[in-house]
């Protein structure tokens, strides 16, 4: 999916999906009561917009209009390619397999398509696995509307496919239609600019920015390679050290994470609004160095007393040091910080409230 975003084309993806459906409809063994272009129109007009709305709501990505303008063409390109890839095996099955086997393969193709949509949603929007699963799992909702309203939609699809309508749409709405592809073109243009800048062996910032792109897409191996290239060019590239430390911590490489965070602390002890103290404290806590962790988390608490993640870690450190009353206060503060957080952040930090409540109940037992 990352390669599609970097080098893909909406035109190519659309033609691929159309070609697969054209061959599938022409199969002697299968009679599909749909025009070969209907699935692509449903994807473009119903399914992908539905995914965009669901992602905007579940992922708290901002206004649906801004999300549509930015991500419609990248997502449609990925989904159209996924549809073509999933439907391709059906052609051979339609020619060679009995009906029962064809239906089984069709079910597997649907599961494969949904898996690819999950990857597309995660890559395009940068959502976590849980949010991407939720968006993909609810993507049947806009399709229900298609089934219910199929009669008027079929008439509308025939109208849209009319050469006369297409001529007038292109003539009068050409600018608007061309803007639909702007999101993908701007992403690719920005990526090409960074790749060109990264050729410079002395430009660590370009490597760091490319690393952020791959990290947002969950391509962590390539992201780590870019961050490492950035610090190799410029050892004072603090942001790259910080991201490498966070990735190492998430992957369980605690000693490496500790070394990275200590480097960040030496270079800028207020890095990322002092979050370096929170990250370092969490790693020290995981390594069993509880007193060192408490000291770092106390610094973070003094500077940012309303961050629920920091409050939870501080409560854990105090609990492990036997300071039960203070730990209970930190857990209660973490719950309150989530409750009073802005709505757009509440879903992001809700897990710290749940964890804090669980630990508080354990202490009360």
Secondary structure, DSSP 8 states (H G I E B T S, - for coil): -HHHHHH--HHHHHHHHHHHHHHHHT-SS---SS-TTHHHHHIIIIIHHHHHHHHHHHTT-S-HHHHHHHHHHHHHHHHHHHHHHHHHHHHHHHHHS-HHHHHHHHHHHHHHHHHHHHHHHHHHH---HHHHHHHHHTTHHHHHHHHHTHHHHHHHHHHHT-HHHHHHHHHHHHHHHHHHTHHHHHHHHHHHHHHHHHTSTT-HHHHHHHHHHHHHTT-HHHHHHHHHHHHHH-TT-HHHHHHHHHHHHHTT-HHHHHHHHHHHHHH-TTHHHHHHHHHHHHHHHHTT-HHHHHHHHHHHHHH-TT-HHHHHHHHHHHHHTT-HHHHHHHHHHHHHHHHTS-HHHHHHHHHHHHHHHHHHHHHH-
